[in-house]
Amino acid sequence: SGNAALTDLDDKYAIAGGPITGVVTTQSQSIGAVTTTALTSGVILLDFGAGNNFDITLGGSSTLNTPTTPSGGQTGSITIRQDSVGSRLLSYSGGWQFTGGTAPTLTTTASGVDVLSYYCSTPSEIQAVLTTDLQ
């Protein structure tokens, strides 16, 4: 993109496409798009193969399922918003891991905002930390 100048790409990226191999150095920002999902409830299934950063608004109590296609070494964040009603709960299934083995509690005030930051140590282990009550 025009925002990031990539260096040292000789023999690392085929013109026809494909993954970049080796170390890539940017001289400026490297920005990942945010995938937005509004007013969701029930089971939330994020596709980690399509992006790293997500923004969801809860319209009811929900379960954050194991994401599809996570990669070892992947990092990102999930902004979790309460709707105008609030009091929405979020549970976690699958490979989500939290400090002390206990899932965190969301801010439940109407229009409350939390951010779940994650690191995939392997495709089946996702360590996460919740930052609550952002304003």
C-alpha distance (Angstrom), angle and dihedral (degrees) to the residues before:
residue distance angle dihedral
S1 . . .
G2 3.79 . .
N3 3.81 89.9 .
A4 3.79 98.2 61.1
A5 3.78 127.4 48.5
L6 3.80 110.5 -154.8
T7 3.78 119.9 -150.6
D8 3.80 134.9 -167.1
L9 3.81 96.2 26.6
D10 3.81 97.7 141.3
D11 3.81 108.5 132.4
K12 3.82 91.3 -3.4
Y13 3.79 103.6 92.4
A14 3.76 126.1 40.7
I15 3.80 115.7 -140.6
A16 3.81 87.8 -129.9
G17 3.82 90.2 60.6
G18 3.77 134.4 -106.7
P19 3.79 135.1 130.6
I20 3.78 124.4 -37.7
T21 3.79 110.9 -121.2
G22 3.77 128.1 -154.8
V23 3.78 127.7 16.7
V24 3.81 117.8 -26.9
T25 3.79 117.8 -160.9
T26 3.79 121.5 -160.6
Q27 3.78 122.0 -158.9
S28 3.77 92.5 -154.9
Q29 3.80 137.7 9.4
S30 3.76 125.7 -24.1
I31 3.80 107.9 -155.3
G32 3.79 129.8 -168.4
A33 3.79 120.6 -156.9
V34 3.81 119.7 -114.4
T35 3.81 117.8 -124.9
T36 3.82 109.9 -146.0
T37 3.81 125.6 -153.2
A38 3.80 116.7 -178.8
L39 3.81 129.9 -154.0
T40 3.75 100.0 -6.4
S41 3.78 129.3 168.9
G42 3.77 134.8 171.4
V43 3.81 118.1 30.2
I44 3.81 116.1 2.4
L45 3.80 113.7 -156.1
L46 3.80 114.8 -174.2
D47 3.81 121.9 -166.0
F48 3.81 106.2 -134.6
G49 3.81 88.4 -175.9
A50 3.82 89.1 66.0
G51 3.80 97.8 48.7
N52 3.79 149.2 -25.6
N53 3.80 103.0 -127.6
F54 3.79 126.9 59.8
D55 3.80 137.9 177.8
I56 3.79 117.8 -159.0
T57 3.78 131.5 177.9
L58 3.79 115.4 -153.5
G59 3.79 115.7 -134.7
G60 3.80 92.4 174.9
S61 3.78 140.1 -3.4
S62 3.80 108.9 -56.9
T63 3.79 147.0 179.8
L64 3.80 121.0 -126.9
N65 3.79 101.4 -141.3
T66 3.79 126.4 -155.9
P67 3.81 104.2 -74.4
T68 3.77 120.8 -116.9
T69 3.81 120.0 -109.7
P70 3.82 101.7 2.9
S71 3.81 115.7 174.6
G72 3.79 127.9 -144.3
G73 3.81 107.7 -103.2
Q74 3.80 93.9 25.2
T75 3.80 117.3 139.2
G76 3.77 133.8 -177.4
S77 3.75 146.7 123.7
I78 3.77 139.1 -102.1
T79 3.80 117.3 -152.0
I80 3.81 108.0 -150.3
R81 3.79 116.5 -160.6
Q82 3.78 129.6 -171.2
D83 3.79 114.9 -136.3
S84 3.80 120.8 -122.0
V85 3.81 89.3 -80.1
G86 3.82 98.4 52.0
S87 3.82 125.6 -173.3
R88 3.83 90.7 103.0
L89 3.79 114.3 149.3
L90 3.80 128.1 -150.0
S91 3.79 126.3 -154.6
Y92 3.79 126.6 -176.1
S93 3.78 132.5 -134.9
G94 3.76 134.9 -171.9
G95 3.78 124.0 9.0
W96 3.83 99.7 -1.6
Q97 3.83 111.0 129.1
F98 3.80 126.7 -169.7
T99 3.81 137.1 -175.3
G100 3.79 109.6 -75.2
G101 3.80 90.5 5.1
T102 3.81 91.7 -83.0
A103 3.80 122.6 123.5
P104 3.81 112.4 -126.4
T105 3.80 125.0 -114.9
L106 3.79 119.0 -117.4
T107 3.77 125.9 -130.1
T108 3.81 101.9 -98.8
T109 3.80 102.0 -166.8
A110 3.80 116.4 118.9
S111 3.83 109.6 -82.9
G112 3.83 90.4 5.7
V113 3.81 117.6 162.2
D114 3.81 129.6 -148.6
V115 3.81 131.2 169.1
L116 3.80 123.4 -141.9
S117 3.83 108.9 -157.8
Y118 3.80 115.4 -164.1
Y119 3.80 143.9 -172.3
C120 3.81 122.8 -166.8
S121 3.80 106.6 -145.2
T122 3.81 87.0 -179.9
P123 3.81 131.5 -3.0
S124 3.81 88.9 -94.3
E125 3.84 100.5 41.0
I126 3.79 119.2 67.9
Q127 3.81 116.6 178.8
A128 3.79 112.5 -159.9
V129 3.80 140.6 -178.0
L130 3.82 124.4 -164.3
T131 3.80 121.2 -143.3
T132 3.79 107.0 -161.7
D133 3.79 140.3 -155.7
L134 3.80 99.2 16.6
Q135 3.78 114.0 -178.1
